[in-house]
Amino acid sequence: MLERPSFARAHTLTSRLSLITRLTAAFVTVAVVAVLVLATLTLFSSRHAGGLFAEERQQERADVIAETLSLQYRLSGSWSSVDIHPATMLALQAGAGLEVRDLNNRVINLRNSMPVEALPKNETGDKRQATITVNGRRVGTAVVRFTNGELVQAERHVRAALFSSLLVGIAIASLVALVIGVGLARRIVAPVVQVTDAARRFGRGDRSARAASLHAPGELGELANTFDEMADRLDATDLARRNLSADVAHELRTPLTLLQGGIEELIDGTAPPDLAHMVELHDDVLRLKRLVDDLSLLADADAATAVPRVVIETFDLAEIVQNVCTRLNSFVLSHEHELTLDVQSAKVAGDSNRTSQVIENVLGNAIKFTPSGGHINVSVRQQGNTGGGVVEIGDDGPGVSIEERGRVFERFYRSRATSRTAGSGIGLAVAQQLITAQHGTIELVDRPTGQAGTMVRLTLPKG
């Protein structure tokens, strides 16, 4: 319990460190570690190479001492009269002690023509042996034990020089890494700060906040573009939500006003309660009901898109289309349209109820927006032997311009050609979300050459 506050303070302190400081510290750390690793490898290699060189030099001196003893043996003819002074002097110059052993590895006490102070014995020093031969015959062994010398001192000087170079290298590497790290960290952090500032301003209500002016490389530039795309979508969604109340109020105002006026006429007695008057009031009620139904369908479609609530099954798309056409036949006749139906069996995987809603919405739009006496074509076919099912619903109405095709599936959007016809602008948005939830597609396509109007193509995967 006592350690939690200190840990919390340390965590808070770490979180307050700027990204520039962290990146710079990372660059410096990498540089220092790289120098340390390089220096360690260099020191190890030099020590190994120096050790081998020392061994070679020591062995060479032991061989020279053995050759000197061999020469003395040839001059004397035996060990009893050999003068060890020349060999002893060579050993002293090398900082080593000398022993001569016979063939039985016993130490031979040889005379020294000149007294020389011997080096203290060092049993831990490097020992080198060299065979003493005379006329190709081995007569003994020279044992040279090195206590210290210029090779050891040289090795110490090399290590000291390397250590000094290591300190200088760490200082230089740290300085260079610091300069480069600060510059590079600022270059990396600046776009992040700019995007963060744009996000903060956007969150505070500045809908024009964008990071489009940011020219950053790689992923940072992609981050800025992604933020701008997200902001554009949120801005469009927020605009649609702000206009929702006005759009719904606009759609509700006319039928409610007509209902109010008609009912007031009945109450005041200025209009007779006949069948014609009741039919007009009924039409206004139906208009209100259609708007409420569209809003309900849109909510259901949102739920189906967020958490799919479609029931995937295999069904014949042709049967669904025929049933919808049968239900809307009276609607077609009331508008004096001619409906042409060309269907082929197409087994698909999807939700038959949702698909029926989509086809009813699309076909209803074709009937409603086509002038009286128009032609409506509905076809169903299979996409090859292994493809899904395709439904095409075309009409010879006013059509949709190419620049407006990308927006017809937006909520409450009304094209210029259909703006005077009653409607909520929700039907195609509902259709798109329901089809997407079934892994299908819906789009506007060009009609055959020379034919005006609109054609909607709907596809579902093969069942």
C-alpha positions as CSV (number, residue, x, y, z in Angstrom):
1,M,0.0,0.0,0.0
2,L,2.9,2.4,0.7
3,E,4.4,1.8,-2.7
4,R,1.4,2.8,-4.8
5,P,1.7,6.6,-4.4
6,S,5.4,6.5,-5.5
7,F,4.5,4.3,-8.4
8,A,1.6,6.5,-9.4
9,R,3.9,9.6,-9.2
10,A,6.5,7.8,-11.4
11,H,3.8,6.8,-13.9
12,T,2.5,10.4,-14.0
13,L,6.0,11.8,-14.5
14,T,6.6,9.3,-17.4
15,S,3.3,10.2,-19.0
16,R,4.2,13.9,-18.9
17,L,7.4,13.4,-20.8
18,S,6.9,14.7,-24.3
19,L,7.2,12.4,-27.3
20,I,10.2,14.5,-28.5
21,T,12.0,13.7,-25.2
22,R,11.2,10.0,-25.5
23,L,12.3,9.7,-29.1
24,T,15.5,11.7,-28.4
25,A,16.3,9.6,-25.4
26,A,15.7,6.5,-27.5
27,F,18.1,7.7,-30.3
28,V,20.8,8.5,-27.7
29,T,20.4,5.2,-26.0
30,V,20.7,3.3,-29.3
31,A,23.8,5.3,-30.1
32,V,25.5,4.7,-26.7
33,V,24.6,1.0,-26.8
34,A,26.0,0.6,-30.3
35,V,29.3,2.3,-29.3
36,L,29.5,0.0,-26.2
37,V,28.8,-3.1,-28.2
38,L,31.4,-2.1,-30.8
39,A,34.0,-1.2,-28.1
40,T,33.4,-4.5,-26.3
41,L,33.8,-6.5,-29.5
42,T,37.0,-4.5,-30.4
43,L,38.4,-4.9,-26.9
44,F,37.8,-8.6,-26.9
45,S,39.2,-9.0,-30.4
46,S,42.3,-6.9,-29.5
47,R,42.8,-8.9,-26.3
48,H,42.6,-12.2,-28.1
49,A,44.9,-11.0,-30.9
50,G,47.3,-9.5,-28.3
51,G,47.3,-12.8,-26.4
52,L,48.2,-14.7,-29.5
53,F,50.9,-12.3,-30.4
54,A,52.3,-12.5,-26.9
55,E,52.3,-16.3,-27.0
56,E,54.2,-16.2,-30.3
57,R,56.8,-13.8,-29.1
58,Q,57.3,-15.7,-25.9
59,Q,57.7,-19.0,-27.8
60,E,60.2,-17.3,-30.2
61,R,62.3,-16.2,-27.2
62,A,62.1,-19.6,-25.6
63,D,63.3,-21.1,-28.9
64,V,66.2,-18.6,-29.1
65,I,67.2,-19.6,-25.5
66,A,67.0,-23.3,-26.4
67,E,69.3,-22.7,-29.5
68,T,71.8,-20.8,-27.3
69,L,71.8,-23.8,-24.8
70,S,72.2,-26.2,-27.8
71,L,75.3,-24.2,-29.0
72,Q,76.8,-24.3,-25.5
73,Y,76.2,-28.1,-25.3
74,R,77.9,-28.7,-28.6
75,L,80.9,-26.7,-27.4
76,S,81.1,-28.4,-24.0
77,G,80.0,-31.9,-25.0
78,S,77.9,-32.5,-21.9
79,W,75.7,-30.6,-19.4
80,S,78.3,-30.8,-16.7
81,S,80.5,-28.1,-18.3
82,V,77.9,-26.0,-20.1
83,D,78.0,-22.2,-19.2
84,I,74.4,-21.1,-18.7
85,H,75.2,-17.4,-18.5
86,P,74.4,-16.4,-22.2
87,A,71.0,-18.2,-21.9
88,T,70.3,-16.6,-18.5
89,M,71.0,-13.1,-19.9
90,L,68.5,-13.7,-22.7
91,A,65.9,-14.8,-20.2
92,L,66.5,-11.8,-18.0
93,Q,66.1,-9.5,-21.0
94,A,62.7,-11.1,-21.7
95,G,61.7,-10.8,-18.0
96,A,61.6,-14.5,-17.5
97,G,63.2,-17.2,-15.4
98,L,65.0,-20.2,-16.9
99,E,65.2,-23.9,-16.0
100,V,67.0,-26.7,-17.9
101,R,65.6,-30.2,-17.6
102,D,67.2,-33.4,-18.8
103,L,65.5,-36.2,-20.7
104,N,63.9,-37.5,-17.5
105,N,62.5,-34.0,-16.8
106,R,64.8,-33.4,-13.9
107,V,66.2,-29.9,-13.3
108,I,69.9,-29.6,-14.3
109,N,72.0,-27.4,-12.1
110,L,74.3,-25.6,-14.5
111,R,77.3,-23.4,-13.7
112,N,77.1,-19.7,-14.4
113,S,80.4,-18.0,-15.3
114,M,79.1,-14.7,-14.1
115,P,76.8,-14.3,-11.1
116,V,73.5,-12.8,-12.1
117,E,70.6,-11.9,-9.8
118,A,67.8,-14.2,-10.8
119,L,64.2,-13.0,-11.1
120,P,61.7,-14.0,-8.4
121,K,59.9,-17.2,-9.3
122,N,56.2,-16.7,-10.4
123,E,54.4,-19.9,-10.6
124,T,51.4,-18.2,-12.2
125,G,53.3,-16.7,-15.1
126,D,53.2,-17.9,-18.6
127,K,55.4,-21.0,-19.2
128,R,57.0,-21.8,-22.5
129,Q,59.0,-24.9,-23.4
130,A,61.6,-25.4,-26.1
131,T,63.4,-28.6,-27.0
132,I,67.2,-28.5,-26.9
133,T,68.6,-30.6,-29.8
134,V,72.2,-31.3,-30.8
135,N,72.8,-32.8,-34.2
136,G,69.2,-33.8,-34.4
137,R,69.2,-35.5,-31.0
138,R,67.2,-34.2,-28.1
139,V,69.3,-33.6,-25.1
140,G,67.0,-31.6,-22.9
141,T,64.2,-29.0,-22.5
142,A,64.5,-25.3,-21.8
143,V,61.6,-24.1,-19.5
144,V,61.1,-20.4,-19.6
145,R,58.6,-18.8,-17.2
146,F,57.7,-15.2,-18.0
147,T,56.8,-13.0,-15.0
148,N,56.3,-9.6,-16.8
149,G,57.6,-7.8,-19.7
150,E,56.9,-5.3,-22.4
151,L,54.1,-7.4,-23.9
152,V,52.1,-7.1,-20.7
153,Q,52.8,-3.4,-20.5
154,A,51.9,-3.0,-24.2
155,E,48.6,-4.8,-23.6
156,R,47.8,-2.5,-20.7
157,H,48.5,0.6,-22.8
158,V,46.3,-0.8,-25.6
159,R,43.4,-1.3,-23.2
160,A,43.9,2.1,-21.7
161,A,43.8,3.7,-25.1
162,L,40.7,1.7,-26.1
163,F,39.0,2.7,-22.9
164,S,39.8,6.4,-23.6
165,S,38.6,6.0,-27.1
166,L,35.4,4.4,-25.8
167,L,34.7,7.4,-23.5
168,V,35.3,9.8,-26.4
169,G,33.2,7.7,-28.8
170,I,30.3,7.6,-26.3
171,A,30.5,11.4,-25.9
172,I,30.6,12.0,-29.7
173,A,27.9,9.4,-30.4
174,S,25.6,10.9,-27.7
175,L,26.1,14.4,-29.1
176,V,25.4,13.4,-32.7
177,A,22.4,11.3,-31.7
178,L,21.1,14.1,-29.6
179,V,21.3,16.6,-32.4
180,I,19.9,14.2,-35.0
181,G,17.3,12.8,-32.6
182,V,15.9,16.2,-31.6
183,G,15.6,17.2,-35.3
184,L,14.1,13.9,-36.4
185,A,11.8,13.7,-33.3
186,R,10.4,17.2,-34.0
187,R,9.8,16.2,-37.6
188,I,7.9,13.1,-36.5
189,V,6.0,14.8,-33.7
190,A,5.0,17.9,-35.6
191,P,2.5,16.2,-37.8
192,V,1.1,14.3,-34.8
193,V,0.7,17.5,-32.9
194,Q,-1.0,19.1,-35.9
195,V,-3.5,16.2,-36.3
196,T,-4.1,16.3,-32.5
197,D,-4.8,20.1,-32.6
198,A,-7.2,19.6,-35.5
199,A,-9.0,16.8,-33.7
200,R,-9.2,18.9,-30.5
201,R,-10.6,21.9,-32.5
202,F,-13.0,19.6,-34.3
203,G,-14.2,18.1,-30.9
204,R,-14.8,21.7,-29.6
205,G,-17.2,22.4,-32.5
206,D,-14.9,23.8,-35.2
207,R,-16.2,21.7,-38.1
208,S,-13.7,23.2,-40.6
209,A,-10.7,21.8,-38.6
210,R,-8.7,19.7,-41.0
211,A,-5.1,18.4,-41.4
212,A,-5.1,18.7,-45.2
213,S,-2.3,21.2,-45.2
214,L,0.0,18.6,-43.5
215,H,2.7,17.3,-45.8
216,A,4.0,14.3,-43.9
217,P,5.7,11.2,-45.2
218,G,4.3,7.6,-45.1
219,E,2.0,6.6,-42.3
220,L,1.9,10.2,-40.9
221,G,0.5,11.5,-44.1
222,E,-2.0,8.6,-44.2
223,L,-3.0,9.5,-40.6
224,A,-3.8,13.0,-41.6
225,N,-5.8,12.0,-44.7
226,T,-7.7,9.4,-42.6
227,F,-8.5,12.1,-40.0
228,D,-9.8,14.4,-42.8
229,E,-11.9,11.6,-44.2
230,M,-13.3,10.8,-40.8
231,A,-14.0,14.5,-40.1
232,D,-15.8,14.9,-43.5
233,R,-18.0,11.9,-42.7
234,L,-18.7,13.1,-39.2
235,D,-19.5,16.5,-40.5
236,A,-21.8,15.1,-43.1
237,T,-23.5,12.9,-40.5
238,D,-23.8,15.8,-38.1
239,L,-25.3,18.0,-40.8
240,A,-27.8,15.3,-41.6
241,R,-28.7,14.9,-38.0
242,R,-29.1,18.7,-37.6
243,N,-31.4,18.7,-40.6
244,L,-33.3,15.7,-39.5
245,S,-35.7,17.7,-37.3
246,A,-36.3,20.2,-40.1
247,D,-36.8,17.4,-42.7
248,V,-39.2,15.4,-40.6
249,A,-41.1,18.6,-39.6
250,H,-41.3,19.5,-43.2
251,E,-42.7,16.1,-44.2
252,L,-45.1,16.1,-41.3
253,R,-46.3,19.6,-41.6
254,T,-48.4,19.2,-44.8
255,P,-50.4,16.1,-43.9
256,L,-50.9,17.4,-40.4
257,T,-52.1,20.8,-41.7
258,L,-54.5,19.1,-44.1
259,L,-55.8,16.8,-41.4
260,Q,-56.3,19.8,-39.0
261,G,-58.1,21.8,-41.6
262,G,-60.3,18.9,-42.7
263,I,-61.2,18.0,-39.1
264,E,-61.9,21.7,-38.3
265,E,-64.2,21.9,-41.4
266,L,-66.1,18.9,-40.1
267,I,-66.3,20.4,-36.6
268,D,-67.4,23.8,-37.9
269,G,-69.9,22.1,-40.3
270,T,-68.5,24.0,-43.3
271,A,-67.8,20.6,-45.0
272,P,-70.2,17.7,-45.2
273,P,-69.0,14.4,-43.6
274,D,-69.2,12.6,-46.9
275,L,-67.1,9.8,-48.4
276,A,-65.0,12.1,-50.5
277,H,-64.0,14.2,-47.6
278,M,-63.2,11.1,-45.5
279,V,-61.0,9.7,-48.4
280,E,-58.9,12.9,-48.4
281,L,-58.4,12.6,-44.7
282,H,-57.5,9.0,-45.1
283,D,-54.9,9.8,-47.7
284,D,-53.3,12.3,-45.3
285,V,-53.2,9.6,-42.6
286,L,-51.6,7.1,-45.0
287,R,-48.9,9.7,-45.9
288,L,-48.1,10.1,-42.2
289,K,-48.0,6.3,-41.8
290,R,-45.6,5.9,-44.7
291,L,-43.3,8.4,-43.2
292,V,-43.4,6.7,-39.8
293,D,-42.9,3.3,-41.4
294,D,-39.8,4.6,-43.3
295,L,-38.3,6.0,-40.1
296,S,-39.0,2.7,-38.4
297,L,-37.4,0.8,-41.3
298,L,-34.3,3.0,-41.1
299,A,-33.9,2.3,-37.4
300,D,-34.2,-1.4,-38.1
301,A,-31.7,-1.2,-40.9
302,D,-29.2,0.6,-38.6
303,A,-29.6,-2.2,-36.1
304,A,-29.2,-4.8,-38.7
305,T,-26.0,-3.2,-39.9
306,A,-24.5,-2.6,-36.5
307,V,-25.4,-6.1,-35.1
308,P,-26.6,-8.2,-38.0
309,R,-30.1,-9.5,-37.3
310,V,-30.8,-11.0,-40.7
311,V,-31.7,-14.7,-41.0
312,I,-29.6,-16.2,-43.8
313,E,-31.5,-18.9,-45.7
314,T,-31.7,-20.2,-49.2
315,F,-34.7,-19.0,-51.3
316,D,-35.8,-18.4,-54.8
317,L,-35.4,-14.7,-55.7
318,A,-37.9,-15.0,-58.5
319,E,-40.7,-16.0,-56.1
320,I,-40.0,-13.0,-53.9
321,V,-40.1,-10.6,-56.8
322,Q,-43.3,-12.1,-58.2
323,N,-45.0,-11.8,-54.8
324,V,-44.0,-8.1,-54.4
325,C,-45.2,-7.4,-57.9
326,T,-48.5,-9.0,-57.1
327,R,-48.9,-7.0,-53.9
328,L,-48.2,-3.7,-55.7
329,N,-50.3,-4.5,-58.8
330,S,-53.1,-2.2,-57.6
331,F,-50.6,0.6,-57.1
332,V,-49.3,0.1,-60.6
333,L,-52.8,0.2,-62.1
334,S,-53.7,3.3,-60.1
335,H,-50.8,5.1,-61.8
336,E,-51.8,3.7,-65.2
337,H,-48.4,2.1,-65.7
338,E,-47.4,-0.9,-67.7
339,L,-45.4,-3.5,-65.7
340,T,-43.2,-6.0,-67.6
341,L,-42.0,-9.0,-65.6
342,D,-39.2,-11.3,-66.8
343,V,-38.1,-13.7,-64.1
344,Q,-35.9,-16.8,-64.0
345,S,-35.3,-19.0,-61.0
346,A,-32.3,-17.8,-59.0
347,K,-31.4,-19.5,-55.7
348,V,-29.7,-17.0,-53.4
349,A,-28.6,-16.9,-49.7
350,G,-30.2,-14.1,-47.7
351,D,-33.1,-12.9,-45.6
352,S,-36.3,-13.3,-47.7
353,N,-38.3,-10.8,-45.5
354,R,-35.6,-8.1,-45.7
355,T,-35.2,-8.8,-49.5
356,S,-38.9,-8.4,-50.0
357,Q,-38.8,-5.0,-48.1
358,V,-36.0,-3.8,-50.3
359,I,-37.7,-4.8,-53.6
360,E,-40.9,-3.2,-52.4
361,N,-39.1,0.0,-51.6
362,V,-37.3,0.2,-55.0
363,L,-40.3,-0.9,-57.0
364,G,-42.5,1.6,-55.1
365,N,-40.1,4.4,-56.0
366,A,-40.2,3.4,-59.6
367,I,-44.0,3.5,-59.6
368,K,-44.3,6.7,-57.6
369,F,-41.7,8.8,-59.6
370,T,-42.6,7.6,-63.1
371,P,-45.2,9.8,-64.8
372,S,-48.6,8.4,-65.4
373,G,-48.7,5.9,-68.3
374,G,-45.1,5.0,-67.9
375,H,-43.3,1.6,-68.4
376,I,-41.7,-0.4,-65.6
377,N,-39.5,-3.4,-66.3
378,V,-38.6,-6.0,-63.6
379,S,-36.2,-8.9,-64.4
380,V,-34.6,-11.6,-62.3
381,R,-31.7,-13.8,-63.6
382,Q,-28.8,-16.0,-62.3
383,Q,-25.2,-14.7,-62.8
384,G,-23.9,-17.8,-64.7
385,N,-23.9,-21.3,-63.2
386,T,-22.1,-20.3,-60.1
387,G,-23.1,-16.7,-59.5
388,G,-25.7,-15.2,-57.3
389,G,-29.1,-13.7,-58.2
390,V,-29.6,-10.3,-59.9
391,V,-32.8,-8.2,-59.9
392,E,-33.1,-5.2,-62.2
393,I,-35.9,-2.7,-61.8
394,G,-36.1,0.0,-64.6
395,D,-38.5,2.8,-65.4
396,D,-38.8,5.5,-68.0
397,G,-39.2,8.3,-65.5
398,P,-37.1,11.5,-65.1
399,G,-34.0,9.5,-64.1
400,V,-31.1,10.5,-61.9
401,S,-28.2,12.5,-63.2
402,I,-24.7,11.0,-63.1
403,E,-23.4,13.6,-60.5
404,E,-26.4,12.7,-58.2
405,R,-26.0,8.9,-58.4
406,G,-23.4,8.9,-55.6
407,R,-25.9,10.5,-53.2
408,V,-29.2,8.8,-53.9
409,F,-28.5,6.3,-51.1
410,E,-28.0,9.0,-48.5
411,R,-30.7,9.5,-45.9
412,F,-33.2,12.2,-46.8
413,Y,-31.6,13.0,-50.1
414,R,-34.0,14.0,-52.8
415,S,-32.8,14.4,-56.4
416,R,-33.8,17.5,-58.3
417,A,-36.1,15.4,-60.6
418,T,-38.1,13.9,-57.7
419,S,-38.0,16.8,-55.2
420,R,-41.6,17.8,-56.1
421,T,-43.0,14.3,-55.5
422,A,-44.1,13.4,-51.9
423,G,-41.5,11.3,-50.1
424,S,-39.1,11.2,-47.2
425,G,-35.9,10.3,-49.1
426,I,-35.3,7.3,-46.8
427,G,-36.3,4.3,-49.0
428,L,-33.0,3.8,-50.8
429,A,-31.0,4.3,-47.7
430,V,-33.0,1.6,-46.0
431,A,-32.6,-0.7,-49.1
432,Q,-28.8,-0.2,-49.2
433,Q,-28.3,-1.1,-45.5
434,L,-30.6,-4.1,-45.6
435,I,-28.8,-5.5,-48.7
436,T,-25.4,-4.8,-47.3
437,A,-26.3,-6.7,-44.1
438,Q,-27.0,-9.7,-46.4
439,H,-23.6,-9.4,-48.2
440,G,-25.2,-8.1,-51.3
441,T,-25.0,-4.9,-53.4
442,I,-27.4,-2.3,-54.7
443,E,-26.5,0.3,-57.3
444,L,-27.8,2.6,-60.0
445,V,-26.8,1.5,-63.5
446,D,-27.2,2.9,-67.0
447,R,-30.2,1.9,-69.0
448,P,-29.8,0.5,-72.5
449,T,-28.7,3.1,-75.1
450,G,-31.5,5.4,-76.1
451,Q,-33.7,4.7,-73.1
452,A,-34.4,7.3,-70.5
453,G,-35.2,6.7,-66.9
454,T,-33.6,4.9,-63.9
455,M,-32.4,1.3,-63.4
456,V,-31.6,-0.1,-60.0
457,R,-29.6,-3.4,-59.9
458,L,-29.7,-5.6,-56.8
459,T,-27.5,-8.6,-56.3
460,L,-27.4,-11.3,-53.6
461,P,-24.9,-14.2,-53.2
462,K,-25.6,-17.6,-54.5
463,G,-27.5,-19.9,-52.1
